[in-house]
Structure formats: C-alpha cells, structure tokens
Amino acid sequence: MSDDERFGGEPYFAERPHARPDRRELRFLYRGDLLSFVVDSGVFASQRLDPGTALLIENMIVRPTDRVLDVGCGWGPVGVAAARSAPNGAVVLTDVNRRAARLAEENLVRNRARNGSVRVGPGFEPVAGLTFDLVATNPPFRAGRATVLAMLGEVPDHLTARGRLLLVGKGSQGILYYQRWLAEHWAPGVRVLARGSGYRVLEAPAPGTAPSGREPAAEGVKNRRSLGGRPREAGDASGARRRKRAPATGTVIATG
C-alpha cells in the first residue's frame, strides 16, 4: 500500500479511523526469527511491509541496552524489531492513530517483546521529558511539510548526548529537502545510510556530536528487491553519492 492511500477519504494518521476492519496476518524474518504481525485497514501499510520501512529496519543498528523511540509506529514493525535487538534496553512506540496503537500493542505481545510499550498521541507529546539513544521514524509525509518539520525540530530534545535519528523517505516525499534541512539546522553530520526503491535512510547525530564511522551491520532485514541487487551506496549531507558502499545487512523475507 502506498503512503498516499487514504481510507474512505480519511488519512492513515487520523486519530480514530472509520475504515471497516479487515484484519490479516503478515510475517517477515528478522535476524533469523520469524516475526508475526496483525494488521488492519485504516492504518499505514495495511497490506504489506512497505519498502521504506523495510529499508529502515534493514539498516537500523540497535545496541542491546539502547532506549529506542519509534515515532508514528503504525502496526509496529520498527518498534518490534528494535525491541528484539535491545533485550536489555527499552522501546517506546507512539502513534496518534488509536487503531494502529492497539495493533502495535498486540504485536509486541505476539512477538514476546516485553521491553516494548505503546503510547497514544501526536508527535513527541506522549514522551514529554524522555530521552532516547535512537529515534526512528517513517514520518507522516502526507500530513504536510510543516508537520514533518515541527516533528524534526523536536527530535534534539529527545536524544541522549550520543543519540541519533533515523529517518526514511523517498524523493517524491521530499527526502532531499529534509536531508538539507537537517544538515542546516541541527545535524551537519547527517548522512545517507542506504538507498533502495527510491527511498533513503538518513542518520542524523544529536546536535554537537561528531559523527562516528558506521558500526559493522548486524544481520537484519532486507526486502526481496535488495536480494541479488547492487549494494546501496552511502552519501553525505548534500545528498551526493560517495564511492564507499554501505555494508549489507541481513534478509527480510515477507511471507504474507
């Protein structure tokens, strides 16, 4: 499903979607484990794991003790994967869509991610006063540039001193604009971790933090498009490609 799809005229970021329920099960492999999810209509990516989110999960490095925030979690694939990677840490998933939040809560339980919790509300409102080692998001681009920029402007207040933001988007969603905005406003060390299917995963360090070299990637997730394809190239804050290629991670296989 495209992020541009609407449900009976209402966007997927509506607080209380009115779309007729249509629950189904989706599964994908993550670090050798088969994760199982319940999805439903009225939420983002209700038919499949979208390629942008898959690319984000594939390139998301989470340390065992990390505190992670998944903003706009939808049915929870990013948050669940992060919780499985940080057994001694904690993961908070937030979404303004109440149906999505209920699904995310159910999916944490289905995948035995006991270190994860879900909070309902817009943006960073549900986690006021809290800081995290990693903030990950596939933001609601359809809500408009002002909404996305307001969200990005709040990120530094919720990062630890060595924290970082992971953001995924594609060209038609203005990801190059947001990459430049981050570089100009608070994250001169922003870089492209991965490209695929028109999407970019950006990493932005906390303000005042010098970017370090990328850690060796643990086995994570890929969608089928990445199997057998060219390695994805890293980039700098301007969006220009560099010769150095990002290391491959693991494999995402969506099983339906």
Order of alpha helices (4+ residues) and beta strands (2+ residues): beta-beta-alpha-beta-alpha-beta-alpha-beta-beta-alpha-beta-alpha-beta-beta-beta-beta
